[in-house]
């Protein structure tokens, strides 16, 4: 049974792979874990990857977390990203020490975004200020999707982020200042749309340093 399911993971048809993953998740066995995590690194289909994460979470964390942490050191960005995503779904705080500054500042935007989300899910309360500082170092980075992801991660830390946002608002780099102001707006008004917050931030930056303190 195990061998048949594992063979299904390698099938060229995504529907067959999806069925194989569902079968594994329905009848979890420690013998599947390594193959599931290895498949996460190369699976091209989004829905199959999502189901792979589900199947992994069906197994004991004692079997999955150490292997997922190992995958965080992979040279393959997809392997790192999928391992982070799965750790966020597991919610096991023992994985927190593995969410390093290197991952939070990963050169690959997709990995970094997933690391930010995972870090907020796993961070102990007393380490939130340090995490906020690392996340704030990424303000102004990337495209709209990346900046929105960072703002969501930062606001997920609550009022802890206020000092780092205020420091970022004094930056000499306009994109950093704009992103910090927009994030502050979202923190205080979660219902505000990101685009609206960004446009307001641009206006504030154009008015000069005094307007940033309001």
C-alpha positions in Angstrom: 0.0 0.0 0.0 2.8 2.4 1.0 4.8 1.7 -2.2 1.7 2.2 -4.4 0.9 5.5 -2.8 4.5 6.7 -3.0 4.6 5.8 -6.7 1.4 7.8 -7.2 3.3 10.9 -5.9 5.6 10.7 -8.9 2.9 10.3 -11.5 3.0 12.8 -14.4 -0.8 13.3 -14.0 -1.6 15.9 -11.3 -5.0 14.3 -10.6 -3.3 11.0 -9.8 -0.8 12.7 -7.5 -3.7 14.5 -5.8 -5.5 11.3 -5.1 -2.3 9.7 -3.9 -1.7 12.5 -1.4 -5.3 12.3 -0.2 -5.0 8.6 0.3 -1.8 9.1 2.4 -3.4 11.8 4.5 -6.5 9.6 5.1 -4.3 6.8 6.4 -1.1 8.4 7.8 2.0 6.4 8.3 5.5 7.5 9.4 6.8 5.8 6.3 5.3 8.5 4.2 6.7 11.6 5.8 10.1 11.9 4.1 8.5 11.4 0.6 5.8 13.9 1.3 8.3 16.6 2.3 10.6 15.8 -0.6 7.6 16.0 -3.0 6.8 19.5 -1.6 10.1 20.8 -3.0 9.3 19.8 -6.6 5.5 19.7 -6.9 4.5 22.1 -9.6 0.7 22.1 -9.0 -0.6 24.5 -6.3 -3.5 22.2 -5.3 -1.3 19.2 -4.9 1.1 21.2 -2.8 -1.7 22.4 -0.6 -2.8 18.8 -0.1 0.7 17.7 0.6 0.8 20.2 3.5 -2.5 18.8 4.8 -1.2 15.2 4.5 1.9 16.1 6.5 -0.1 17.7 9.2 -2.0 14.4 9.6 1.2 12.9 10.9 2.7 13.3 14.5 4.8 16.5 14.9 7.5 14.3 16.4 8.0 12.9 12.9 7.3 15.9 10.8 8.8 19.0 12.5 12.4 17.8 12.6 12.3 17.0 8.9 10.6 20.2 8.0 13.2 22.2 9.9 15.8 20.3 7.9 14.1 21.4 4.7 14.5 25.1 5.8 18.2 24.7 5.0 17.6 23.5 1.4 19.1 25.5 -1.5 15.7 25.1 -3.2 13.5 28.1 -2.6 10.3 26.0 -3.0 11.5 23.5 -0.4 12.1 26.3 2.1 8.8 28.0 1.3 6.7 24.9 1.6 8.4 23.8 4.8 7.7 27.2 6.3 4.1 27.1 5.1 3.6 23.6 6.6 5.2 24.7 9.9 2.8 27.6 10.1 -0.1 25.1 9.7 1.2 22.8 12.3 1.6 25.7 14.8 4.2 23.8 16.8 6.2 26.4 18.7 9.2 24.1 19.1 10.0 25.1 15.5 10.4 28.8 16.4 14.2 28.7 16.8 14.5 27.5 13.2 12.9 30.7 11.8 16.1 32.5 11.5 17.0 36.1 10.4 18.4 34.5 7.2 14.9 33.1 6.4 13.2 36.4 7.3 15.4 38.3 5.0 15.6 35.6 2.3 16.5 36.9 -1.1 13.6 35.0 -2.6 10.4 37.1 -2.0 8.2 34.1 -1.9 10.3 32.5 0.9 10.5 35.7 2.8 6.8 36.3 2.7 6.1 32.8 4.0 8.8 33.2 6.7 7.1 36.4 7.9 3.7 34.7 8.2 5.2 31.7 9.9 7.2 33.7 12.3 4.2 35.7 13.5 2.3 32.4 14.0 5.1 30.9 16.1 6.9 33.7 17.9 6.8 33.6 21.8 5.3 36.7 23.3 8.6 37.9 24.8 10.4 37.7 21.5 7.9 39.8 19.5 10.0 43.0 19.8 13.1 41.4 18.3 10.9 39.9 15.5 9.4 43.3 14.9 12.9 44.8 14.4 13.8 42.2 11.8 10.6 42.6 9.9 10.9 46.3 10.0 14.3 46.0 8.3 12.4 44.8 5.2 10.1 47.8 4.9 10.1 49.1 1.4 11.0 45.8 -0.1 9.6 44.3 -3.3 6.4 44.7 -5.2 2.9 45.4 -3.9 2.2 41.8 -2.9 5.4 41.6 -0.9 4.8 44.9 0.9 1.2 43.9 1.7 2.5 40.6 3.1 5.0 42.4 5.3 2.4 44.9 6.6 0.1 42.0 7.5 2.8 40.3 9.3 3.8 43.4 11.2 0.3 44.3 12.2 -0.1 40.7 13.4 2.3 41.6 16.2 0.1 44.3 17.5 1.3 47.4 19.3 4.8 45.9 19.6 5.5 47.3 16.2 4.9 51.0 17.0 8.5 51.9 18.0 10.0 50.2 14.9 7.5 51.9 12.6 8.3 55.3 14.2 12.0 54.6 13.6 11.4 53.6 10.0 9.3 56.8 9.4 12.5 58.7 10.1 14.4 56.9 7.3 16.0 58.8 4.5 14.5 56.3 2.0 11.0 57.4 0.8 9.8 53.8 0.0 10.6 52.8 3.6 8.8 55.8 5.0 5.8 55.2 2.9 5.6 51.6 3.8 5.9 52.3 7.5 3.2 54.9 7.4 0.9 52.7 5.5 1.5 49.9 8.0 0.8 52.2 10.9 -2.5 53.1 9.2 -3.5 49.5 8.9 -2.5 48.8 12.5 -4.9 51.5 13.8 -7.5 50.9 11.1 -7.6 47.3 10.0 -10.5 47.9 7.8 -8.6 50.4 5.7 -7.5 48.9 2.3 -3.8 48.7 1.6 -4.0 50.8 -1.5 -5.7 53.6 0.4 -3.1 53.4 3.1 -0.3 53.6 0.6 -1.8 56.6 -1.1 -2.3 58.4 2.2 1.3 57.5 3.1 2.5 59.1 -0.2 0.7 62.3 0.6 2.1 62.4 4.1 5.7 61.9 2.8 5.2 64.7 0.3 4.2 67.0 3.1 7.5 66.6 4.9 8.8 65.2 8.2 6.4 67.2 10.4 3.4 65.5 8.9 4.7 62.0 9.8 4.3 62.6 13.5 0.6 63.2 13.3 
